[in-house]
Amino acid sequence: MDVQSKQTRSYNMSCIKGKKTKPEEIVAKYLFSKGFRYRRNVKKLPGTPDIVLKKYNTVIFINGCFWHMHNCRYFVWPQSNAEFWKEKLMANKQRDEKIQNQLEELGWIVITVWECQLKNEKERTLDDLVNEIKKSAI
């Protein structure tokens, strides 16, 4: 059973943003501070990647653990309206895989940064991200 009323839950869900989320801002500002220049939410690419580094032929997706079913402690199956959520989240996961394959076929290197990585190991995650981007330039 949901602990919030239907109206409260609806309001909370409507406040969830799709662009310029806090995790995206953390990654973007860090990359900029390290001298990387990028474009955000490029609609011409499959899946509209959060960050596109054309110079490095790399795209970055910053994924929320719940919405993209990450295998971590932040993903928990909803108890109310379970069938709806199962269908929705499984469709998200399948779409993510399809988009990643399409981008790789186009020659892009795809990197995924998870929300939990930025909560638990922010500095290490960001340093690893920079190293992975630089490695792709070789």
ZADO-1210 file (C-alpha; in nm, 4 decimals, padded with zeros to 6 digits):
<atoms>
<atom x="00.0000" y="00.0000" z="00.0000" code="MET" pos="1"/>
<atom x="00.1229" y="00.3476" z="-00.0857" code="ASP" pos="2"/>
<atom x="00.1919" y="00.5707" z="00.2139" code="VAL" pos="3"/>
<atom x="00.0905" y="00.8840" z="00.0230" code="GLN" pos="4"/>
<atom x="-00.2451" y="00.9905" z="-00.1113" code="SER" pos="5"/>
<atom x="-00.3075" y="00.9656" z="-00.4825" code="LYS" pos="6"/>
<atom x="-00.2943" y="01.3457" z="-00.5196" code="GLN" pos="7"/>
<atom x="00.0327" y="01.3738" z="-00.3248" code="THR" pos="8"/>
<atom x="00.1913" y="01.0925" z="-00.5248" code="ARG" pos="9"/>
<atom x="00.0757" y="01.2505" z="-00.8508" code="SER" pos="10"/>
<atom x="00.2236" y="01.5861" z="-00.7506" code="TYR" pos="11"/>
<atom x="00.5545" y="01.4277" z="-00.6456" code="ASN" pos="12"/>
<atom x="00.5840" y="01.2372" z="-00.9742" code="MET" pos="13"/>
<atom x="00.5050" y="01.5506" z="-01.1767" code="SER" pos="14"/>
<atom x="00.8007" y="01.7277" z="-01.0121" code="CYS" pos="15"/>
<atom x="01.0538" y="01.4756" z="-01.1440" code="ILE" pos="16"/>
<atom x="01.2553" y="01.6436" z="-01.4188" code="LYS" pos="17"/>
<atom x="01.3861" y="01.4800" z="-01.7323" code="GLY" pos="18"/>
<atom x="01.6670" y="01.7243" z="-01.8088" code="LYS" pos="19"/>
<atom x="01.9228" y="01.9125" z="-01.6010" code="LYS" pos="20"/>
<atom x="01.8755" y="01.6885" z="-01.3009" code="THR" pos="21"/>
<atom x="02.1097" y="01.7198" z="-01.0033" code="LYS" pos="22"/>
<atom x="02.3217" y="01.4174" z="-01.1054" code="PRO" pos="23"/>
<atom x="02.3507" y="01.5564" z="-01.4609" code="GLU" pos="24"/>
<atom x="02.4594" y="01.8942" z="-01.3262" code="GLU" pos="25"/>
<atom x="02.7266" y="01.7338" z="-01.1062" code="ILE" pos="26"/>
<atom x="02.8777" y="01.5444" z="-01.3996" code="VAL" pos="27"/>
<atom x="02.8519" y="01.8362" z="-01.6441" code="ALA" pos="28"/>
<atom x="03.0143" y="02.0868" z="-01.4089" code="LYS" pos="29"/>
<atom x="03.2929" y="01.8448" z="-01.3233" code="TYR" pos="30"/>
<atom x="03.3692" y="01.7721" z="-01.6894" code="LEU" pos="31"/>
<atom x="03.3687" y="02.1435" z="-01.7689" code="PHE" pos="32"/>
<atom x="03.6078" y="02.2119" z="-01.4800" code="SER" pos="33"/>
<atom x="03.8452" y="01.9514" z="-01.6263" code="LYS" pos="34"/>
<atom x="03.8465" y="02.1264" z="-01.9638" code="GLY" pos="35"/>
<atom x="03.5979" y="01.9102" z="-02.1529" code="PHE" pos="36"/>
<atom x="03.3556" y="02.0810" z="-02.3871" code="ARG" pos="37"/>
<atom x="03.0307" y="01.9079" z="-02.4683" code="TYR" pos="38"/>
<atom x="02.6742" y="01.9429" z="-02.5861" code="ARG" pos="39"/>
<atom x="02.3766" y="01.8377" z="-02.3810" code="ARG" pos="40"/>
<atom x="02.0655" y="01.6451" z="-02.4814" code="ASN" pos="41"/>
<atom x="02.1475" y="01.6138" z="-02.8517" code="VAL" pos="42"/>
<atom x="01.8199" y="01.5211" z="-03.0154" code="LYS" pos="43"/>
<atom x="01.9806" y="01.4053" z="-03.3411" code="LYS" pos="44"/>
<atom x="02.1321" y="01.1028" z="-03.1659" code="LEU" pos="45"/>
<atom x="01.9308" y="00.7974" z="-03.0578" code="PRO" pos="46"/>
<atom x="01.8104" y="00.8320" z="-02.6996" code="GLY" pos="47"/>
<atom x="01.9045" y="01.2018" z="-02.6711" code="THR" pos="48"/>
<atom x="02.2195" y="01.1441" z="-02.4622" code="PRO" pos="49"/>
<atom x="02.2643" y="01.3637" z="-02.1558" code="ASP" pos="50"/>
<atom x="02.6189" y="01.4662" z="-02.2552" code="ILE" pos="51"/>
<atom x="02.7862" y="01.4355" z="-02.5955" code="VAL" pos="52"/>
<atom x="03.1625" y="01.4748" z="-02.6300" code="LEU" pos="53"/>
<atom x="03.2042" y="01.4868" z="-03.0070" code="LYS" pos="54"/>
<atom x="03.5822" y="01.5297" z="-02.9880" code="LYS" pos="55"/>
<atom x="03.6072" y="01.1988" z="-02.8001" code="TYR" pos="56"/>
<atom x="03.3239" y="01.0295" z="-02.9915" code="ASN" pos="57"/>
<atom x="03.1637" y="00.9571" z="-02.6553" code="THR" pos="58"/>
<atom x="02.8132" y="00.9931" z="-02.5164" code="VAL" pos="59"/>
<atom x="02.7232" y="00.9825" z="-02.1490" code="ILE" pos="60"/>
<atom x="02.3928" y="00.8830" z="-01.9963" code="PHE" pos="61"/>
<atom x="02.3358" y="00.9771" z="-01.6324" code="ILE" pos="62"/>
<atom x="02.0695" y="00.7315" z="-01.5199" code="ASN" pos="63"/>
<atom x="01.8482" y="00.7273" z="-01.2146" code="GLY" pos="64"/>
<atom x="01.8652" y="00.3921" z="-01.0378" code="CYS" pos="65"/>
<atom x="01.4879" y="00.3553" z="-01.0064" code="PHE" pos="66"/>
<atom x="01.3880" y="00.4564" z="-01.3588" code="TRP" pos="67"/>
<atom x="01.6504" y="00.2396" z="-01.5271" code="HIS" pos="68"/>
<atom x="01.6360" y="-00.0602" z="-01.2889" code="MET" pos="69"/>
<atom x="01.9926" y="-00.0456" z="-01.1620" code="HIS" pos="70"/>
<atom x="02.0875" y="-00.3429" z="-00.9466" code="ASN" pos="71"/>
<atom x="02.1572" y="-00.1427" z="-00.6292" code="CYS" pos="72"/>
<atom x="01.9898" y="-00.0604" z="-00.2998" code="ARG" pos="73"/>
<atom x="01.8111" y="00.2424" z="-00.4495" code="TYR" pos="74"/>
<atom x="01.5993" y="00.0298" z="-00.6810" code="PHE" pos="75"/>
<atom x="01.2962" y="-00.1250" z="-00.5138" code="VAL" pos="76"/>
<atom x="00.9943" y="-00.2608" z="-00.6947" code="TRP" pos="77"/>
<atom x="00.6875" y="-00.0459" z="-00.6171" code="PRO" pos="78"/>
<atom x="00.4216" y="-00.2290" z="-00.4175" code="GLN" pos="79"/>
<atom x="00.1217" y="-00.0356" z="-00.5459" code="SER" pos="80"/>
<atom x="00.0155" y="-00.0680" z="-00.9090" code="ASN" pos="81"/>
<atom x="00.2865" y="-00.3321" z="-00.9462" code="ALA" pos="82"/>
<atom x="00.1869" y="-00.4546" z="-01.2923" code="GLU" pos="83"/>
<atom x="00.1998" y="-00.1038" z="-01.4412" code="PHE" pos="84"/>
<atom x="00.5445" y="-00.0397" z="-01.2926" code="TRP" pos="85"/>
<atom x="00.6794" y="-00.3749" z="-01.4033" code="LYS" pos="86"/>
<atom x="00.5768" y="-00.3082" z="-01.7645" code="GLU" pos="87"/>
<atom x="00.7038" y="00.0504" z="-01.7582" code="LYS" pos="88"/>
<atom x="01.0407" y="-00.0225" z="-01.6015" code="LEU" pos="89"/>
<atom x="01.1058" y="-00.3292" z="-01.8181" code="MET" pos="90"/>
<atom x="01.0254" y="-00.1184" z="-02.1269" code="ALA" pos="91"/>
<atom x="01.2729" y="00.1457" z="-02.0045" code="ASN" pos="92"/>
<atom x="01.5444" y="-00.1179" z="-01.9635" code="LYS" pos="93"/>
<atom x="01.4811" y="-00.2654" z="-02.3093" code="GLN" pos="94"/>
<atom x="01.4810" y="00.0818" z="-02.4660" code="ARG" pos="95"/>
<atom x="01.8142" y="00.1617" z="-02.2940" code="ASP" pos="96"/>
<atom x="01.9729" y="-00.1519" z="-02.4410" code="GLU" pos="97"/>
<atom x="01.8351" y="-00.0770" z="-02.7883" code="LYS" pos="98"/>
<atom x="01.9625" y="00.2828" z="-02.7779" code="ILE" pos="99"/>
<atom x="02.3063" y="00.1751" z="-02.6584" code="GLN" pos="100"/>
<atom x="02.3315" y="-00.0745" z="-02.9455" code="ASN" pos="101"/>
<atom x="02.2234" y="00.1890" z="-03.1990" code="GLN" pos="102"/>
<atom x="02.4829" y="00.4377" z="-03.0730" code="LEU" pos="103"/>
<atom x="02.7593" y="00.1762" z="-03.0760" code="GLU" pos="104"/>
<atom x="02.6665" y="00.0817" z="-03.4340" code="GLU" pos="105"/>
<atom x="02.7070" y="00.4500" z="-03.5243" code="LEU" pos="106"/>
<atom x="03.0563" y="00.4391" z="-03.3743" code="GLY" pos="107"/>
<atom x="02.9897" y="00.6145" z="-03.0429" code="TRP" pos="108"/>
<atom x="03.1394" y="00.5056" z="-02.7127" code="ILE" pos="109"/>
<atom x="02.8586" y="00.4853" z="-02.4574" code="VAL" pos="110"/>
<atom x="02.9223" y="00.5496" z="-02.0891" code="ILE" pos="111"/>
<atom x="02.6558" y="00.5178" z="-01.8217" code="THR" pos="112"/>
<atom x="02.6882" y="00.6931" z="-01.4877" code="VAL" pos="113"/>
<atom x="02.4456" y="00.5766" z="-01.2202" code="TRP" pos="114"/>
<atom x="02.2833" y="00.8033" z="-00.9649" code="GLU" pos="115"/>
<atom x="02.4031" y="00.5802" z="-00.6782" code="CYS" pos="116"/>
<atom x="02.7653" y="00.6144" z="-00.7908" code="GLN" pos="117"/>
<atom x="02.7372" y="00.9900" z="-00.7496" code="LEU" pos="118"/>
<atom x="02.5837" y="00.9499" z="-00.4043" code="LYS" pos="119"/>
<atom x="02.8259" y="00.6928" z="-00.2657" code="ASN" pos="120"/>
<atom x="03.1571" y="00.7413" z="-00.4471" code="GLU" pos="121"/>
<atom x="03.1277" y="01.0777" z="-00.6195" code="LYS" pos="122"/>
<atom x="03.4961" y="01.1730" z="-00.6465" code="GLU" pos="123"/>
<atom x="03.6090" y="00.8280" z="-00.7569" code="ARG" pos="124"/>
<atom x="03.3239" y="00.8003" z="-01.0073" code="THR" pos="125"/>
<atom x="03.4028" y="01.1375" z="-01.1630" code="LEU" pos="126"/>
<atom x="03.7766" y="01.0634" z="-01.1793" code="ASP" pos="127"/>
<atom x="03.7060" y="00.7243" z="-01.3389" code="ASP" pos="128"/>
<atom x="03.4745" y="00.8947" z="-01.5885" code="LEU" pos="129"/>
<atom x="03.7473" y="01.1390" z="-01.6950" code="VAL" pos="130"/>
<atom x="03.9976" y="00.8541" z="-01.7301" code="ASN" pos="131"/>
<atom x="03.7541" y="00.6527" z="-01.9406" code="GLU" pos="132"/>
<atom x="03.6888" y="00.9496" z="-02.1692" code="ILE" pos="133"/>
<atom x="04.0606" y="01.0160" z="-02.2146" code="LYS" pos="134"/>
<atom x="04.1219" y="00.6459" z="-02.2784" code="LYS" pos="135"/>
<atom x="03.8669" y="00.6543" z="-02.5616" code="SER" pos="136"/>
<atom x="04.0637" y="00.9336" z="-02.7318" code="ALA" pos="137"/>
<atom x="04.3669" y="00.7119" z="-02.7851" code="ILE" pos="138"/>
</atoms>
